Amino acid sequence: MSRFDIAVIGTGPAGLEAAITAKVRNKNVLLLGSTNLSPKVEKAHTVQNYLGLPQVSGEDMQKAFSRHLESMDIVITQDRINTVYAMGSYFALQGHAGMYEADSVILACGMSAAKPFPGELENLGRGVSYCATCDGALYKGKSALVIGYSAEEEKEADFLAEMADEVIYIPMYSRETSLNEKVRVLSGVNPVSIEKKDKRVILSLKERNIETDGIFILRESVAPSQLVPGLELEKNRVVVDRKQKTNIPGLFACGDITGEPYQYIKAAGEGNVAALSAVSYLAEMKAAQAQK
Ligand SMILES: Cc1cc2nc3c(=O)[nH]c(=O)nc-3n(C[C@H](O)[C@H](O)[C@H](O)COP(=O)(O)OP(=O)(O)OC[C@H]3O[C@@H](n4cnc5c(N)ncnc54)[C@H](O)[C@@H]3O)c2cc1C
């Protein structure tokens, strides 16, 4: 089995930028993920805040990213990694399609949506969103519904209320809510499924249905602890320092997996830093081995 210098897990902006930077630094890179890149890129309606690509649709952004990879001969290995094992001086990666080895690893897996509702993924970017600060502007003068899994999400609902005409908030927790008076709180109800009807989305509750223009599902991320045993986490986000180092030597993390803000440019920037840190790590390893 050939061993790579750097394995990058994830093909969103974080992973792509990490792979590009590693390639610029002449490293042998394994980029694992999907040739469709990221659903969070593909499904974005209009992106207004990515440098150099004003008012770009997610689809066009995806094409621009793919062209960039092609221009640098970076190939994506289509696979999903189940587990990353730290073996001491290298890492073993277990994927659906096989095993891989690399001297260093960059986690750029994004924030996974846990247990999606039926109809949720199909309508992501078509009335369903995971990010009020990203998509809120699309609901100016419209109605929106927020399903919040922790009190921290209340500020997102308040933010939406600044733009939308009507905001309903469904807390999926028992703590008392504290929201802008414009937000209507619907406690003690049970969301079941989501469907799209014409330009509206319908949330089916056990109790009744609610029709709205957009549904925001704000969950805490799934623990990446399943992916890397022993990885230090804080509220399900991977703990990193300013060099994107995790608690495991040779393992770096970037993008949504390291926590808020969930933004393309932040993800790409962290990908750049993670790759440069991985390059430094490899140089240190090489120097240490030469001294033995
Ligand atoms: C509809 C929508 C609109 C948005 N609009 C904006 C916007 O306008 N502006 C903005 O700045 N941000 C926006 N965002 C947020 C932005 O999409 C995210 O912050 C960004 O995509 C995070 O990039 P990432 O690379 O960290 O993760 P992701 O883009 O989520 O990419 C992670 C990748 O890793 C892959 N992956 C996960 N686990 C594995 C595994 N085990 N093995 C292999 N591959 C794996 C996934 O399939 C995915 O391809 C929007 C998000 C959505 C959903």
Ligand as a Chemical Component Dictionary entry (heavy atoms), coordinates in Angstrom:
data_LIG
# 
_chem_comp.id                   LIG 
_chem_comp.type                 NON-POLYMER 
_chem_comp.pdbx_formal_charge   0 
_chem_comp.three_letter_code    LIG 
# 
loop_
_chem_comp_atom.comp_id 
_chem_comp_atom.atom_id 
_chem_comp_atom.alt_atom_id 
_chem_comp_atom.type_symbol 
_chem_comp_atom.charge 
_chem_comp_atom.model_Cartn_x 
_chem_comp_atom.model_Cartn_y 
_chem_comp_atom.model_Cartn_z 
_chem_comp_atom.pdbx_ordinal 
LIG C1  C1  C 0 -27.907 25.896 1.588 1  
LIG C2  C2  C 0 -26.672 26.497 2.203 2  
LIG C3  C3  C 0 -26.297 27.798 1.894 3  
LIG C4  C4  C 0 -25.147 28.361 2.429 4  
LIG N1  N1  N 0 -24.827 29.629 2.093 5  
LIG C5  C5  C 0 -23.673 30.160 2.548 6  
LIG C6  C6  C 0 -23.283 31.473 2.129 7  
LIG O1  O1  O 0 -23.985 32.141 1.395 8  
LIG N2  N2  N 0 -22.092 31.937 2.582 9  
LIG C7  C7  C 0 -21.257 31.218 3.397 10 
LIG O2  O2  O 0 -20.176 31.683 3.715 11 
LIG N3  N3  N 0 -21.634 29.986 3.815 12 
LIG C8  C8  C 0 -22.798 29.451 3.426 13 
LIG N4  N4  N 0 -23.166 28.210 3.852 14 
LIG C9  C9  C 0 -22.297 27.493 4.805 15 
LIG C10 C10 C 0 -21.196 26.710 4.059 16 
LIG O3  O3  O 0 -21.833 25.853 3.180 17 
LIG C11 C11 C 0 -20.313 25.901 4.998 18 
LIG O4  O4  O 0 -19.785 26.710 6.020 19 
LIG C12 C12 C 0 -19.140 25.291 4.214 20 
LIG O5  O5  O 0 -19.613 24.470 3.179 21 
LIG C13 C13 C 0 -18.253 24.493 5.135 22 
LIG O6  O6  O 0 -17.242 23.912 4.383 23 
LIG P1  P1  P 0 -16.511 22.582 4.882 24 
LIG O7  O7  O 0 -15.509 22.279 3.828 25 
LIG O8  O8  O 0 -16.059 22.741 6.272 26 
LIG O9  O9  O 0 -17.645 21.491 4.945 27 
LIG P2  P2  P 0 -18.652 20.964 3.862 28 
LIG O10 O10 O 0 -18.887 21.944 2.788 29 
LIG O11 O11 O 0 -19.814 20.477 4.630 30 
LIG O12 O12 O 0 -17.877 19.755 3.197 31 
LIG C14 C14 C 0 -17.584 18.596 3.908 32 
LIG C15 C15 C 0 -17.325 17.492 2.927 33 
LIG O13 O13 O 0 -16.800 16.354 3.600 34 
LIG C16 C16 C 0 -17.424 15.189 3.114 35 
LIG N5  N5  N 0 -17.310 14.186 4.159 36 
LIG C17 C17 C 0 -17.899 14.211 5.375 37 
LIG N6  N6  N 0 -17.549 13.140 6.078 38 
LIG C18 C18 C 0 -16.729 12.425 5.264 39 
LIG C19 C19 C 0 -16.050 11.198 5.431 40 
LIG N7  N7  N 0 -16.148 10.503 6.575 41 
LIG N8  N8  N 0 -15.298 10.734 4.409 42 
LIG C20 C20 C 0 -15.199 11.425 3.240 43 
LIG N9  N9  N 0 -15.822 12.604 3.034 44 
LIG C21 C21 C 0 -16.580 13.087 4.047 45 
LIG C22 C22 C 0 -18.852 15.656 2.824 46 
LIG O14 O14 O 0 -19.500 14.766 1.959 47 
LIG C23 C23 C 0 -18.574 17.002 2.186 48 
LIG O15 O15 O 0 -18.264 16.825 0.844 49 
LIG C24 C24 C 0 -24.336 27.618 3.330 50 
LIG C25 C25 C 0 -24.714 26.316 3.671 51 
LIG C26 C26 C 0 -25.867 25.759 3.121 52 
LIG C27 C27 C 0 -26.268 24.355 3.515 53 
# 
loop_
_chem_comp_bond.comp_id 
_chem_comp_bond.atom_id_1 
_chem_comp_bond.atom_id_2 
_chem_comp_bond.value_order 
_chem_comp_bond.pdbx_ordinal 
LIG C1  C2  SING 1  
LIG C2  C3  SING 2  
LIG C2  C26 DOUB 3  
LIG C3  C4  DOUB 4  
LIG C4  N1  SING 5  
LIG C4  C24 SING 6  
LIG N1  C5  DOUB 7  
LIG C5  C6  SING 8  
LIG C5  C8  SING 9  
LIG C6  O1  DOUB 10 
LIG C6  N2  SING 11 
LIG N2  C7  SING 12 
LIG C7  O2  DOUB 13 
LIG C7  N3  SING 14 
LIG N3  C8  DOUB 15 
LIG C8  N4  SING 16 
LIG N4  C9  SING 17 
LIG N4  C24 SING 18 
LIG C9  C10 SING 19 
LIG C10 O3  SING 20 
LIG C10 C11 SING 21 
LIG C11 O4  SING 22 
LIG C11 C12 SING 23 
LIG C12 O5  SING 24 
LIG C12 C13 SING 25 
LIG C13 O6  SING 26 
LIG O6  P1  SING 27 
LIG P1  O7  DOUB 28 
LIG P1  O8  SING 29 
LIG P1  O9  SING 30 
LIG O9  P2  SING 31 
LIG P2  O10 DOUB 32 
LIG P2  O11 SING 33 
LIG P2  O12 SING 34 
LIG O12 C14 SING 35 
LIG C14 C15 SING 36 
LIG C15 O13 SING 37 
LIG C15 C23 SING 38 
LIG O13 C16 SING 39 
LIG C16 N5  SING 40 
LIG C16 C22 SING 41 
LIG N5  C17 SING 42 
LIG N5  C21 SING 43 
LIG C17 N6  DOUB 44 
LIG N6  C18 SING 45 
LIG C18 C19 SING 46 
LIG C18 C21 DOUB 47 
LIG C19 N7  SING 48 
LIG C19 N8  DOUB 49 
LIG N8  C20 SING 50 
LIG C20 N9  DOUB 51 
LIG N9  C21 SING 52 
LIG C22 O14 SING 53 
LIG C22 C23 SING 54 
LIG C23 O15 SING 55 
LIG C24 C25 DOUB 56 
LIG C25 C26 SING 57 
LIG C26 C27 SING 58 
# 
